[in-house]
Amino acid sequence: MGAKIIDGKALAARVKESVKKEVEKLKGEGVSPGLAVILVGEDPASQIYVRSKHRSCEELGIKSFQYHLPEKTTQDELVELVNTLNSHLEVSGILVQLPLPEHLDAEAIIETIRPEKDVDGFHPINQGRLLAGLPGMLPCTPAGVMELIRESGTQVQGKECVVVGRSNIVGKPQALLLLQQHGTVTVCHSRTTDLGAVTKRADILVAAVGKERLITREMVKPGAVVIDVGTNRRADGKLVGDVDFEGVSQVAGAITPVPGGVGPMTIAMLMKNTLETAVVLAGRKH
């Protein structure tokens, strides 16, 4: 018996459909969500992500504002653009595509974004609200992972949850969201001793380190729910995750594929966050 494949594409389509209906309703009340995406430089992966975000906005009736700046853009120029968008009435959400070129200070740029318009959920105020369990903008990928776990039919409460990776973008917020749903959470990283012994305890395993096929079938508890956040581009152009899908799918209870798992959900949750920011800025109730 192979693992149940958790279809991120199908779930993302349902989330987007719900957002589309809400956007139409809001527009009927005179509120029009708009997303501004800033891309600095020519990173090919970033260009693909930005295009898919623009396409999703168009599908859902969200206004799309795109700013493609040259590689040599200065910190001051970028801050000035963010500040302009902070007060732009048609822009409800602002996203700065990461990674930025090395000469730019990404943290300082993120702190410049108005917290209510921070659709990525990366602003320290939104991160702090997540830590305190207060309402705020949730980071798109961890929020999408929670939806995928729910889709698998698994309750987090009381489960042993292991997150591999401790980034501010995925690992840390992921651990907090699992804690909020009463999971018992362990966070692993590159300095964890005997990683396999820890991951093998997990009822819910989230891999988010960016190391190709790091998680093998020997490291997974039979019947576990395995969510693969990794996107690693191989020399032949093929996209693979942090999990050895072929091996792990033979022991896991449910697993997300790469591509077609977490990726589509990240974009769907971004669209949901853009809707939320429009609601908050218009002073409406959630």
Secondary structure, DSSP 8 states (H G I E B T S, - for coil): ---EE--HHHHHHHHHHHHHHHHHHHHHTT---EEEEEEES--HHHHHHHHHHHHHHHHHT-EEEEEEE-TT--HHHHHHHHHHHHT-TT--EEEE-SS--TTS-HHHHHHHS-GGGBTTS-SHHHHHHHHHT------HHHHHHHHHHHHTT---TT-EEEEE---TTTHHHHHHHHHHTT-EEEEE-TT-TTHHHHHTT-SEEEE-S--TT-B-GGGS-TT-EEEE---EE-TTS-EE-SB-HHHHTTT-SEE--SSSSHHHHHHHHHHHHHHHHHHHHTT---
